[in-house]
Every structure is written in structure tokens, then in C-alpha cells.
Amino acid sequence: MKLLVSRALPDSIMDAARARFDVTCRDTTQPMDLAECQAALRDYDVILPTLGDAFGAEAYTGNIRARGLANFGVGYNHIDMSAARAAGLAVTNTPGAVTDATADIALTLMLMTARRAGEGERLVRAGDWQGWHPVQMLGLHVTGKTVGIIGMGRIGQAVGQRCRAGFGMEVVFYNRSEKAVEGATRMGSVSDVCAAADIVVVTVAAAPETRHILGAAELAAMRPHGILVNVARGDVVDEAALIEALQAGQIGGAGLDVYEHEPHVPDALKAMENVTLLPHLGTAALEVREDMGRIALDNAIAIAEGRTPPNPV
């Protein structure tokens, strides 16, 4: 069976894949474009794609040899699910492995933004720090505040647990489906969460129905000192509306690991000191990426063998 790996994975995963498949791995870190995706569907039995690969509706044309897409990552908004299913392809992802690492990055962004850590480091590195004084770079004290979580799946619950147990925070949340979470209060809308929280963390799954789930109206509901953290996908937040809210001083700051048009980051965001910017580091730890790779490979093997894969989406 022929397997195409979109971008190189950790060595242990590549070795395991080669032991089971005739493997081709692209020699670039850039996403697959439409022509590459169409060719891959024609020439390979299983494809292991990841973030940004152009498996939209137009990819599924002509003769399709592939049996499925074993996606590397929990998010699959780069794959048109209806078109893939109509073409007879199985599609899988890698839940579970990403949960704790992504929650950790959410907490990193919370603390960096609230306590102005990025701004402070830039000050020191630039040689502009003049020494300690009582009102230097006063930030937001996180302990005891209220965190609002948009999307209470695995990652959202892991964020809530860390905030509650580590910082004594109250936890409120919005979830599209009914869900009861111990120690957290479910609210009726995204705006309700934004109005109640000091820090809003977006962990909702990316899907057509969640695009811009947090837009101008929701940002307007946030408190003036409120901080927005996004560790989901870039397009669940209306980036233009976020920039407007930040520039107007409508909210206190933002911590972002993802962007609406990655890898492009608007100059307006880069210019603001109250915005923490990370290069999509959510799962960037070797053991986490190895866990993701093992799950993706297990899915790929099941697809190749005609079995129901462990993690269908």
C-alpha cells in the first residue's frame, strides 16, 4: 500500500510508517496545494495530511485511488468532509493526544498577556529597562478571576481544570450542545460568557458553523480589561473585528496561537504591545507529536486494511 505523508513527522513515526507502507514524504514544510491534493488522491492508497493541505471540495475530481485521509491533528477544517465522504473516503483525526499540550499553551498565553510578559521581555532585550519601581508594567492578577471557555470539549475541560485548580478561578462556558461539567457553569451564549469573564479562552472545534463564532458583537460584550485567548483555529475569531476592538481599547489584550490566514499575521497585531503572538505552538512537543503520529498511523493502517479506523470524524 502506498502512503503519502504530507510533511515529515518525527523519525520514530516515519520509521514505523515505512515498516508498514511504501511511503512517500514531501520534502517541504509548506502545505499541499490543490494540484498536489488531486494528484495524491489519484496516486496513493492512504494520505496522511495535516493543517492547511488543500483538501477542499474541488480536490475530489477525476479518478480517486485513495481509501482515506488519516489526518495528523485534531482539527480538520482543511478537509471538506461532505466531499470526502461522497468520494468514498474515510477521514480520521488524532484526538486525545493534543489535549494537555494545547491546554498548557492556553495557560501560557493567559499568563503572558495578563502579566505583560512578552512586553517585559522585549523591554529587557532592547536595553530599555530602567529598573524596578512600584507601578512598573502593572498587569492583570489572574488568581481568583473568572475564565470563560468557548467550546467545552477535551481541551476546554483541560483548560478549565487548570484554571480552577491552579488559580482558584471561576469557570463559565458556552458549548453548542448540552453539557454539564463539574465545577463550571454553562451559559446560554458566547456573548454571555464574554460578559461574565475576565479572560475568554476559545477552544471550540473549527467547522463551517463555528467560523467567526466570536465576532464584533461578542467582543463588544467583553469587559474593558478582558483578555481573549485563541488556541483553536484562526477563523473561529473574526480577526478584523478583534483588531478593531484592540485598537479602540475596547478589550484589554489578546493571546493568539492561531491566525485566520496562517502563516500571515497582520501588522496591526504585531504592532500592539498588549497582544501575545505565538507561531501555532499548541502541540509542539516531541512526545506529543509522536503520540499524534502513532494515532494517525494506526488510523492509516486500519483504512488500508479496510477496517473501521479508531478515530473517524
Secondary structure, 3 states (H helix, E strand, C coil): CEEEECCCCCHHHHHHHHHHCEEEECCCCCCCCHHHHHHHHHHCCEEECCCCCCECHHHCCCCCCCCEEECCCCCCCCECHHHHHHCCCEEECCCCCCHHHHHHHHHHHHHHHHCCHHHHHHHHHCCCCCCCCCCCCCCCCCCCCEEEEECCCHHHHHHHHHHHHHHCCEEEEECCCCCCCCCCEECCCHHHHHHHCCEEEECCCCCHHHCCCECHHHHHHCCCCCEEEECCCHHHECHHHHHHHHHCCCCCEEEECCCCECCECCHHHHCCCCEEECCCCCCCCHHHHHHHHHHHHHHHHHHHCCCCCCCEC
